[in-house]
Amino acid sequence: MPRRPEHDAVLARVRAIPEGWVRTYGDLTPGAPRLAGTVLRLTDEDVPWWRVVRADGSLAKGDRQRALLLAEGVPFTRAGRVDLRSARVPEAPD
């Protein structure tokens, strides 16, 4: 897939996620969460991919992703999902 400007924008948003925080695929590309997943799947750039989770807090990459998030102190619910109420990067006020 040829690199497009929106791919660079997704990668920049992923790089901007601070350690110990997460964003959802939909946060990265509102209205097109699959685009964010595709960009992350196809990139060979060193980005903190593990900080991107599904909208329900579940993990696309399972135990490997969980270990990386736990090492950063990201909280999980009893159900084993990321606690988005406390770990999601807050939206900047307009």
SULDAJO-V619863 format. One record per backbone hydrogen bond with DSSP energy under -1.0 kcal/mol. CO is the residue of the C=O (numbers start at 1). NH is the residue of the N-H. E is the energy in kcal/mol with one decimal. If there is no record, write none. Layout:
# SULDAJO-V619863
((CO | NH | E) (CO | NH | E))
This chain:
# SULDAJO-V619863
((4 | 7 | -1.3) (4 | 8 | -1.5) (5 | 9 | -1.9) (6 | 10 | -2.0) (7 | 11 | -2.4) (8 | 12 | -2.2) (9 | 13 | -2.1) (10 | 14 | -2.2) (11 | 15 | -2.4) (12 | 16 | -1.3) (14 | 17 | -1.5) (18 | 21 | -1.7) (22 | 89 | -2.7) (23 | 53 | -2.4) (24 | 28 | -1.6) (25 | 29 | -1.7) (29 | 32 | -2.8) (32 | 35 | -1.3) (33 | 37 | -1.7) (34 | 38 | -2.5) (35 | 39 | -2.6) (36 | 40 | -2.4) (37 | 41 | -2.3) (38 | 42 | -2.1) (39 | 43 | -1.5) (45 | 47 | -1.3) (47 | 49 | -2.5) (48 | 51 | -2.0) (49 | 52 | -1.8) (51 | 23 | -2.2) (53 | 25 | -1.4) (54 | 57 | -2.2) (57 | 82 | -2.9) (58 | 54 | -2.3) (62 | 66 | -2.6) (63 | 67 | -2.5) (64 | 68 | -1.7) (65 | 69 | -2.4) (66 | 70 | -2.9) (67 | 71 | -2.0) (69 | 74 | -2.3) (70 | 73 | -1.4) (75 | 83 | -2.5) (77 | 80 | -1.8) (81 | 77 | -3.4) (82 | 84 | -1.5) (83 | 86 | -1.2) (83 | 87 | -2.2) (84 | 88 | -1.3) (87 | 22 | -2.6))
